[in-house]
Amino acid sequence: TQGYPMNPILNLLIQNKSVCQPLRVENIDNEASLYLYNIIVFNDDWGGISADSFVKELNAIQSPIIHLRLDCPGGDVFAAVAMQQAIKEHKSKIIAHVDGRAASACTLLTSAADETVISESGMFMIHKASTIAGGNDTDFIDMANLLARTDNNIITDYVKKEAGGQISNLENKEYILFEDKYIVASNKKIHEELIKQL
């Protein structure tokens, strides 16, 4: 439908599907590396990495240690939540490496990993959930409520990781999501840096 600004973007994703960087797995000795160098999408037809593709690749890995290599601008938050859950449930030790960027929904994957480290020039970015919506006033109110719940879930994940499951004073953590926030933590565990800024 003409007039919706997302249509050119979605069409571009479809047109470039064939040149998108797929998931790649490398095995060396008893360790595996899974490369996610792409956008997270809800369906493979859009030309990124879907939860279905990611979970299949991850669950096929039997190595005791998995290095999840990330250079991802984010994408569909619910696809990322499904990926996050698969990481949590995997029996292997999973170490997330922010090789380039872990932005937006991609940060959920790092919160599920057993460890997360960032490259010297890598970046980590979080922000409030966003979307494009249409409809009447009720539709917009419902969407605003969904976005607020999404923000709360994301904050809870970050705080749980650093507090060992103990959530305290959560309302004071929300301000960090009011604007896109890039965090650089050279050769450090990224969530230690994140929690200092919450």
Secondary structure as UniProt FT lines:
FT   TURN            2..3
FT   HELIX           6..15
FT   HELIX           17..19
FT   STRAND          24..28
FT   TURN            29..30
FT   STRAND          31..36
FT   STRAND          40..41
FT   HELIX           44..46
FT   STRAND          49..50
FT   HELIX           51..59
FT   STRAND          65..72
FT   HELIX           77..89
FT   STRAND          93..103
FT   HELIX           104..106
FT   HELIX           107..112
FT   STRAND          115..118
FT   TURN            120..121
FT   STRAND          123..126
FT   HELIX           137..163
FT   TURN            164..165
FT   HELIX           170..177
FT   STRAND          181..183
FT   TURN            186..187
FT   HELIX           190..197
//
